[in-house]
Amino acid sequence: MALFQTPGYGPAVETKRAAIYCRISRDKEGRELGVARQRQDCEALAQRLGWDVLEVFVDNDISASTRSTKPRPGFEDMIRRVEAGEFNAILSYSTSRLTRRPMEHERLIPLFQERKIPISTVKAGDIDYTTARGRSRARDDARRDAEEAEEISERVSRAAQQRAENGEWHGGTPPFGFLAVKEVVRGRERVVDLRPHPEHAAWVTDAIDRLLAGESLYGICTDWNSQGRRTGWKRYARTESGGFLRDDNGRRLNADDNSGWHPRTLKRVVTSPTIAGYRELDGQRYEATWDAIVDRDDWERVRTLLAAPERKLRGFNNGNARKYALSGLVFCAGAMKDKSTCGRVMVSMSSTRVVKGKRMRRLSFVCNQLATGGCGSMRIEMAHLERYIFEQVFQAADSPELRAAMSDQADDIDEAEESLRKSIADGERRLVRVEDEYDAEEITKAEYRRRRAKIMKQVEADRAALAKATRSRVHTRLPSGAELRAVWADKDDTWKRTILASVIERIEVSRHPAGVASNLTPRRGEDPEAFSQRLDLHRARVLRQRVSVQWWA
């Protein structure tokens, strides 16, 4: 067994089973050149010391400063395996590579002191946790490293704050809808500004317009993906074991650039301050040096729509109540046992029947006694009702009276939105003043809480009212009947229901008229096309008698 002499650790001991730890805080290109150099130097040190290197642990692009909240999986794995007895020596490039956090040093001291585990560094020599002097030196080094890291962090933060105040781009990959404007700064090419992407900027504007017209994020993503539109963002290719594929120069290889659109992805794009010509840092908004690619008022409305509290409730708009275009709008006009009108919402139900030897699925709206407590005696086939209601809406969309009403409503919404935004901004300013007064000890904690709660109650009420007003704006953007007919078949049920709910308050369904056939059969020798026309006319007559539409005034 190989023996060697290590100062401060007694006489001859067995060869050390060493682990190397490498870390670098920033590696934008992902080439890991910094950690590669650290590893080479540590392996050379291990050879000089006669230590056997069993494993190398790496944390790339991760800070170890007191301000960092990122986990260090490589470091944590190494410590767990030291505790398990796999290693009895540690190698690192410097103490600051190992950690810059004094609390982590305090965590390491009992472990390394008890097990007499040496730490050797390329730049700072050995760390001896077994002696008081060694522990004192380690603590001093940790404090100095932490102070240095915090000073660097403060300089970086101040530079970032200054760039934000000047409206400058913070660097890095430009957001969707923009191209990078690059310049050579101190010998390196950097992104210094943004300009609209000739194609993608129009996509962003399209998404904003469609959201304000009542379409869903999901519907837009489905449409874009079907057209072959892609995000254009790069993804790194990985091996089967999860590592990165690299070229001969150590650069990570990109996967096929075929990432499709997802509602979460699109939401990030349309709510980003960048597209409205803003630079944002720590919640503070600044005028940017680049041009907006969307109307700022429309952008604010979309943010309000997508931040509405009800969108965050699990199950909202996902259950049976909103599954189909007419869901939530159809009500039963049947009679209860006490002869009163039922008035309960009708829910969708699926059933099957055999037609010419084939099982056919049929969807209906029914008054479900168990689900809603209704009369339970009303049913209407969904496809027939939809066809009838859709045609009614197409005709109503061209009504001069409806157009005039929508114009008046839009003016009212403009005034309401402006007033509510001013009220919210005023409330937020008052919150800041209350915070300042409390920090300056001008008011008590009880007074601070009371005033803050009162202001927050009003601000939240204003935000809810603003969200409601913004949703109401969708009702003022109703396309013409011809426009609706042209796109209706291609739209999803969420979009259709938004359009329908903008003009329809409720649809009431009565019993099938007495003495009228519920279905027709072809007459002898009747042409199929003639029968189809006769059947459509019959259904239309029945629906006119059964269905009553209440339009929004």
C-alpha positions, 0 to 999 in steps of 0.5 A, a space after each residue: 500500500 502506498 504511503 506518503 507524509 503530509 505536514 500536520 497530519 501525522 506520520 505516514 498514511 495511506 495514499 489519499 483517495 481524492 476528489 477534485 472540485 471545479 467551479 466557475 461562476 459565469 460561462 455564457 458559451 457553455 464551453 467549460 474552458 474555465 473548469 477544464 483549466 482548473 481540472 488540469 491544474 488540480 490533477 497536476 497538484 494531485 500528481 505532485 502530492 501522490 494522491 489518487 484522483 477518484 472523481 472530479 465534481 463540476 459546477 459550471 456557470 454557478 456562483 458560490 457567493 453569499 448572494 447566490 441562491 442557485 444550488 450547487 449539485 456537484 458540491 453537494 454530491 461531493 460532500 455527501 460522498 465524503 460523509 459516506 467515506 468515499 474520499 479522504 482528501 479534497 483538491 480545488 483550484 482555490 478556496 474561493 472556487 470551493 466556496 465563498 460562503 462563511 456559513 459553508 465553511 462552518 458546515 465543513 469544519 466539523 466534518 473535515 476536522 473529525 475525519 482529518 481530511 486535508 484540502 489542498 488548493 493550487 493557488 492558496 495552499 493547504 486548508 488545515 481544519 484540524 488546528 485552531 490556527 488553520 480554522 482561523 485562517 480558513 474563516 479569514 479566507 472565507 470572510 475575505 472571499 465573501 467580501 470580494 464576491 459581494 463587492 463584485 456583485 455590487 459593481 455588477 448590480 450598479 452597472 445593470 441599474 445604470 444600463 436599465 435607467 438608460 434604457 439599454 439592452 442588458 445583453 444576451 439573446 434578443 427576445 422573440 420579435 427582435 434582432 440583435 444590434 451588435 458592436 465590438 466593445 473592448 475587443 468583444 462583440 456584444 449585443 448593444 441594442 435591438 431592432 424589430 425582426 422583419 417577420 416575427 414582430 408581425 407575429 407578436 402584433 398578430 397575437 396581441 390583436 387575437 387575444 384582445 379579440 377573444 382568442 385563447 393562448 392555446 388556440 393561437 399556439 395551435 394555429 401557429 404550429 399548424 402553419 409550421 411557425 416555430 419559436 426559433 429559440 435554440 435548444 442544446 442537444 443532449 446525449 442519452 445519459 443527459 450530457 451535452 453534445 459538443 463539437 471538436 472545439 468544446 461548444 455545445 451543439 444545438 438540437 434541431 430548431 423545431 421547438 413549437 409554440 406552447 401557451 406558456 411560451 406565448 404568454 411570456 412573449 406577449 407580456 414582456 415589457 420589451 415588445 412595448 419598448 420598455 426596459 424593466 429591472 426589479 419591477 421598475 420600468 424605463 423607456 428603452 432605446 429600441 422601438 416598441 413593436 406593439 401598441 402600448 395600450 393594447 399591451 397593457 390590456 393583454 397583461 391585464 387579461 392574462 394576469 386576471 386572478 380567475 385564470 390562476 384558479 385550478 379548473 377555471 374554464 377547463 371544466 364542462 361549463 366551458 368545454 363547448 362553444 355554447 357551454 354556460 349560455 344554454 338554460 332550461 325553460 321547463 317547469 319544476 314540480 311546483 309549476 315554476 320555471 326551471 331556469 337551470 343551466 343545461 350541461 353537455 352529455 354524450 350518448 351513442 346510437 347505431 345508425 346503419 350498423 355504425 355507432 354514432 356519438 351524439 352530443 346534447 345539452 340536457 337539464 341534469 337534475 343531479 348536477 344542477 337540481 333542475 327539472 331533468 326533463 329537457 334535452 336538445 341536440 347540440 349540433 342543431 342548436 349550434 347551427 341555429 345560434 351561429 346563424 343568428 349571431 352572424 345576422 346580428 353582427 351586421 345589425 346597425 343597432 348593435 354596431 352603435 351600441 358597441 361603439 358607445 360601450 368602447 368609449 365607456 370602457 376607455 374612460 373606465 380603464 383610464 380612471 382605474 389605471 390612475 387610481 391603481 398608480 395613486 394607490 401604489 404611490 401611497 403604499 410606497 409612502 407608507 413603507 417609507 414612513 414606517 422605515 423612518 419610524 414615523 408611524 407604529 407597526 399597527 398603524 402601518 399595517 392598518 393603512 397598508 391593508 386599507 390601501 391594498 384593499 382598494 388597489 386590488 378592487 381597482 385591479 379586479 375592475 380593470 380586468 373586468 373592463 378589459 375583458 369587456 373590451 372584447 365585446 366591442 371588437 365583434 367582427 362583421 357577419 361576413 368576417 365571422 362566416 369566413 373564419 368560424 370553422 377554423 376557430 376553436 370553441 374558446 374563441 367562439 364562446 367569447 364571441 357568442 358571450 359578447 352578444 348573447 346573455 342567455 339561450 332558453 330552451 323549451 319543450 318540443 312543440 306538441 303535434 310536431 314530428 321530432 324527426 322526418 324520414 325520406 318520402 318515397 322517391 324523394 331525392 336525398 338533397 331535397 330530403 336534406 333541405 326539407 329536414 333543415 327547414 323542419 329543424 329550423 321551424 322547431 328551433 324557432 319555437 323551442 329556442 329563445 335568445 336574450 341579447 345583451 342590450 
